[in-house]
Amino acid sequence: KTYTLEEIANHTSPNDLWMIIYGKVYSITPSFISSHPGGPEVLLDCGGIDASSFFEDVGHSEYSREMLSPFYIGEL
């Protein structure tokens, strides 16, 4: 499925959090938000936007990148 920026921007709450990373759209679950190593605020700050630069700036490992897979819901 393909989503628009406008659609993604409507999903910014802890119970309904979407973000874009490198053109892919992810729906982040509340359970992952609460257990995120960087804290929930980091994810909530990236809700509804293209978070690619934030994701890259942190220097996520290959394992972290693989962890995105279950949250994938479509393309931008």
Beta strands, then each sheet from edge to edge (+ up, - down):
strand 1: 12-13
strand 2: 16-21
strand 3: 24-28
strand 4: 72-75
sheet 1: 1+ 2- 3+ 4-
end
